[in-house]
Structure formats: structure tokens, C-alpha cells
Amino acid sequence: MGLIHATSLERWEEWERTRHRGRLLKHTLTGALRRQRGDDGAASGPRYVLRSRGGEGPRLLIAVDSATPTSRASLLTALPYLRGAVDVLAPVGVDLPETAGAGWSGSAPAGMDVEEAARALPGRGITAVVSLGQHLGAGRIAHEHAAASGTAAFVVQHGALTPFAPPLPPETTLLSWSDADGEFWRSGREDITVRTIGSQLLWQARHEAGLAGAGTTGAGAAQPAPEADPQARPVFLGQLHGAELPRRVTGGAAYTFCRLHDGLYRPHPSETDKLSRATHEVWRRRGVEFAPADVPLREVTSPVVAVFSTGVLEAAARGVPSYVFAPKAPDWVAELWDRYGMRRFGAPRPTPSPLLPSAEPAAALAEILDGAA
């Protein structure tokens, strides 16, 4: 099985809108109220800042749409290895410490709207762009520039892939975690080139746990993770926010697991909407206990369980027992489990540590990007 929408971004966006009707209604009503009050609608639109660093040779554009650990690990850990000049395009308010040091300069803090950001790119000597995809604002601006200018375009895989992943931009090189993931996301398209570099996120997790010799280098360096405790109460990683599955599947799996196996529920950071908070309260009243929310996932030493979270693979890379559990999930979930080697809860052995390259993926990414630029 491949992507549901392998080529059409418009159809993927239509599907995504159907999965977030409540959020869409809220935004529609908010916009209507602004118009009634006479507020300036343009001021509420997305705005972007462009941070720049010099270097030897042509210029690379990195489009970063969030400051999440997965986003930063996938795109910004390559910065210490890149030789050429670099531009980083990001939404206003996205805090990226990697671009705040000496040698970096930037546009006005108030930022640019979409059209201004697009006009700022031609003439800068950009010869390659890289992002997590065209489905987010900065990524779309970068890939539209690449298409219009004939610039080399790259997308870095940043998480486990489902059939509902957004389609890749046309004429793009995908830098994937594995050959299997590359073929899955490519989904038979002839305009997509796949190069496998591995996952920086999982590579860091393994090295932080001291399971692969020397620690990480560059931006990936971190303190070793605590030792796993296989006898501790398992922690179920929440995925109520996900668009791929209905809450009766993700929530049902979490609630059932925690009640049957004395698990602790760990909400996803995005579970802040009214429905998620109400669900959490109902579960608490029914006896479900919650894991501490202020402990980073990399410091969790208890066994980890989820429906299909990338956190399962992170835990496995750190040597922490990890499993999947979803009694009423559709068939594609089992296919995903098998692609990543995720083991069902109750299996004789936990999910094995993912196969990772010996070379740091961030360094491999930088080499490819420097070569394209």
C-alpha cells in the first residue's frame, strides 16, 4: 500500500479539512468576527522571517515550519556540517536557537507576509531548497520558488509514514529513513528520486543512550539518557490529535490499555483542544492515571506503548521496551507496524532497535545538500 493522495496536494488538503471540521469552524467564525469589527485581516495572516549565514559557495534555503524536536532534528542538525551559505525561512514566533548565534543576520522581527517572502527569494543565489514538505507554509513557499526557478528541491522524512502522508512536491529528491519508506512515500512516481540517509531523530536517541559507542556530534550532542526500567508501569503515548485515525480508535486503544494493563497515559503536546481535555477528565474520573507531562520523552525509562507513534521507535533506539496496541485499528496500521518492525504488546520480545547507519544522518544530509548547491 502507498499514499492515498500520492500526487494531488489539493485532494490531501481537502481530506485534512474533513478531519478538522471543528478547528475549521472556529477559524471561520473568528475571521467573521474580525471582519464585523473592521479588523485588518491581512495582519492576522502568516508572516515569515528569513535568517541568513554566510559560507563558501552557493546558497541553500532551509524551510522550517515549527520548532518541534522532530523538525529541528531533521533539518537543523545539518547546520554545523554545511559549508555553503544558508538561508532559513520560518514563521514569525518559531524559536530556532540554531539560527540565533554569531554569524546570523535576519529580516525585520515583524516578518513578511507570504507574497513578500516569495519575492525575497529570487536573486539571492539559492541553488537548493530543503524542507519537511510542501503542505506547510514555509515549505510551500520554498518549493514554489524551486519549481519556478528550476532549483534543486529536497524533502527530509521526519516521522513514521502512514497512507495519509501529504504528497511530495514535484521533481523532488526524498531523503528517507529507509529504502522501504522511500518507496512507500514515492508511491510509484517517476518524478521522485529517493536517497536513504536514516533518521537523525532515532540516531540521536540511540547515541544518547550510549548504545552506539561515542556520543553525537555537532547540534545532536546531548546528555546520556537514564537506563530503562522494564518492570515499571508502561506509559501509553497519546495520539488523540492525529488526523489519520478516529478518536474511537486512538482513544479507545489508550483507555483500554491503561485500564487492562495498569498503564499511565501521556497526552501528546497537541492534545490541548476542548474535546481532548474533556476526554482526559472523563478518563481521570474513571481511574486512568497520567504520566508526568514535564518529563521529556527521551527521559522516560518505563516501557512505552502507542498506536503507531514515532515515540515507539525512539524508545526502542534508546533500549527502552516498546510496543504497539490498537485492537480496532484498520489493516493499514498493521502494515505500518510491520514496515517498522513494531511489536504488538504481549509479544515475546519488544520492538527491536531500528537499523541505523553508522554515519550521522545530519552529516549525510549536509554532504548531499552541499553537493546540490
ChimeraX attribute file (.defattr): number of C-alpha atoms within 10 A of each C-alpha:
attribute: neighborCount
match mode: 1-to-1
recipient: residues
	/A:1	11
	/A:2	18
	/A:3	18
	/A:4	17
	/A:5	19
	/A:6	22
	/A:7	17
	/A:8	13
	/A:9	16
	/A:10	13
	/A:11	15
	/A:12	18
	/A:13	14
	/A:14	10
	/A:15	15
	/A:16	15
	/A:17	14
	/A:18	11
	/A:19	16
	/A:20	13
	/A:21	11
	/A:22	13
	/A:23	11
	/A:24	13
	/A:25	11
	/A:26	11
	/A:27	12
	/A:28	11
	/A:29	11
	/A:30	12
	/A:31	15
	/A:32	14
	/A:33	12
	/A:34	13
	/A:35	12
	/A:36	9
	/A:37	9
	/A:38	9
	/A:39	13
	/A:40	10
	/A:41	11
	/A:42	9
	/A:43	9
	/A:44	11
	/A:45	9
	/A:46	14
	/A:47	22
	/A:48	25
	/A:49	22
	/A:50	24
	/A:51	19
	/A:52	20
	/A:53	19
	/A:54	15
	/A:55	14
	/A:56	11
	/A:57	13
	/A:58	19
	/A:59	24
	/A:60	28
	/A:61	27
	/A:62	25
	/A:63	29
	/A:64	27
	/A:65	22
	/A:66	17
	/A:67	16
	/A:68	13
	/A:69	10
	/A:70	17
	/A:71	20
	/A:72	22
	/A:73	22
	/A:74	24
	/A:75	24
	/A:76	21
	/A:77	25
	/A:78	23
	/A:79	20
	/A:80	15
	/A:81	16
	/A:82	20
	/A:83	19
	/A:84	19
	/A:85	19
	/A:86	24
	/A:87	23
	/A:88	23
	/A:89	25
	/A:90	25
	/A:91	22
	/A:92	18
	/A:93	14
	/A:94	14
	/A:95	13
	/A:96	15
	/A:97	10
	/A:98	13
	/A:99	19
	/A:100	12
	/A:101	9
	/A:102	7
	/A:103	10
	/A:104	15
	/A:105	15
	/A:106	16
	/A:107	12
	/A:108	12
	/A:109	12
	/A:110	11
	/A:111	19
	/A:112	20
	/A:113	18
	/A:114	18
	/A:115	10
	/A:116	12
	/A:117	20
	/A:118	17
	/A:119	12
	/A:120	12
	/A:121	18
	/A:122	13
	/A:123	7
	/A:124	12
	/A:125	14
	/A:126	21
	/A:127	19
	/A:128	25
	/A:129	27
	/A:130	26
	/A:131	26
	/A:132	25
	/A:133	28
	/A:134	21
	/A:135	19
	/A:136	15
	/A:137	19
	/A:138	29
	/A:139	24
	/A:140	20
	/A:141	20
	/A:142	26
	/A:143	28
	/A:144	18
	/A:145	20
	/A:146	26
	/A:147	15
	/A:148	9
	/A:149	12
	/A:150	12
	/A:151	20
	/A:152	20
	/A:153	26
	/A:154	29
	/A:155	24
	/A:156	23
	/A:157	27
	/A:158	23
	/A:159	20
	/A:160	17
	/A:161	20
	/A:162	20
	/A:163	19
	/A:164	18
	/A:165	19
	/A:166	25
	/A:167	23
	/A:168	26
	/A:169	26
	/A:170	17
	/A:171	19
	/A:172	23
	/A:173	21
	/A:174	27
	/A:175	27
	/A:176	23
	/A:177	25
	/A:178	22
	/A:179	14
	/A:180	13
	/A:181	22
	/A:182	21
	/A:183	17
	/A:184	19
	/A:185	26
	/A:186	23
	/A:187	20
	/A:188	12
	/A:189	14
	/A:190	9
	/A:191	12
	/A:192	20
	/A:193	15
	/A:194	19
	/A:195	17
	/A:196	20
	/A:197	24
	/A:198	26
	/A:199	27
	/A:200	28
	/A:201	24
	/A:202	27
	/A:203	26
	/A:204	24
	/A:205	26
	/A:206	26
	/A:207	23
	/A:208	24
	/A:209	24
	/A:210	19
	/A:211	15
	/A:212	16
	/A:213	10
	/A:214	9
	/A:215	17
	/A:216	19
	/A:217	15
	/A:218	13
	/A:219	16
	/A:220	22
	/A:221	13
	/A:222	15
	/A:223	11
	/A:224	17
	/A:225	18
	/A:226	15
	/A:227	15
	/A:228	18
	/A:229	15
	/A:230	15
	/A:231	10
	/A:232	11
	/A:233	17
	/A:234	24
	/A:235	25
	/A:236	30
	/A:237	25
	/A:238	24
	/A:239	25
	/A:240	25
	/A:241	21
	/A:242	16
	/A:243	15
	/A:244	16
	/A:245	18
	/A:246	14
	/A:247	17
	/A:248	13
	/A:249	18
	/A:250	25
	/A:251	22
	/A:252	16
	/A:253	22
	/A:254	30
	/A:255	23
	/A:256	16
	/A:257	24
	/A:258	22
	/A:259	15
	/A:260	8
	/A:261	10
	/A:262	15
	/A:263	24
	/A:264	24
	/A:265	26
	/A:266	21
	/A:267	22
	/A:268	15
	/A:269	10
	/A:270	12
	/A:271	17
	/A:272	13
	/A:273	12
	/A:274	9
	/A:275	13
	/A:276	18
	/A:277	13
	/A:278	12
	/A:279	15
	/A:280	20
	/A:281	12
	/A:282	12
	/A:283	19
	/A:284	13
	/A:285	9
	/A:286	11
	/A:287	12
	/A:288	21
	/A:289	18
	/A:290	17
	/A:291	18
	/A:292	12
	/A:293	12
	/A:294	6
	/A:295	10
	/A:296	8
	/A:297	14
	/A:298	17
	/A:299	15
	/A:300	20
	/A:301	23
	/A:302	21
	/A:303	24
	/A:304	30
	/A:305	30
	/A:306	26
	/A:307	26
	/A:308	25
	/A:309	19
	/A:310	19
	/A:311	19
	/A:312	26
	/A:313	28
	/A:314	23
	/A:315	30
	/A:316	24
	/A:317	28
	/A:318	31
	/A:319	25
	/A:320	27
	/A:321	26
	/A:322	31
	/A:323	30
	/A:324	26
	/A:325	21
	/A:326	22
	/A:327	13
	/A:328	12
	/A:329	17
	/A:330	11
	/A:331	8
	/A:332	13
	/A:333	19
	/A:334	17
	/A:335	14
	/A:336	17
	/A:337	18
	/A:338	12
	/A:339	15
	/A:340	22
	/A:341	17
	/A:342	24
	/A:343	22
	/A:344	21
	/A:345	18
	/A:346	10
	/A:347	10
	/A:348	8
	/A:349	12
	/A:350	21
	/A:351	25
	/A:352	19
	/A:353	23
	/A:354	21
	/A:355	15
	/A:356	18
	/A:357	16
	/A:358	9
	/A:359	11
	/A:360	20
	/A:361	26
	/A:362	29
	/A:363	20
	/A:364	19
	/A:365	26
	/A:366	21
	/A:367	16
	/A:368	16
	/A:369	24
	/A:370	21
	/A:371	11
	/A:372	16
	/A:373	21
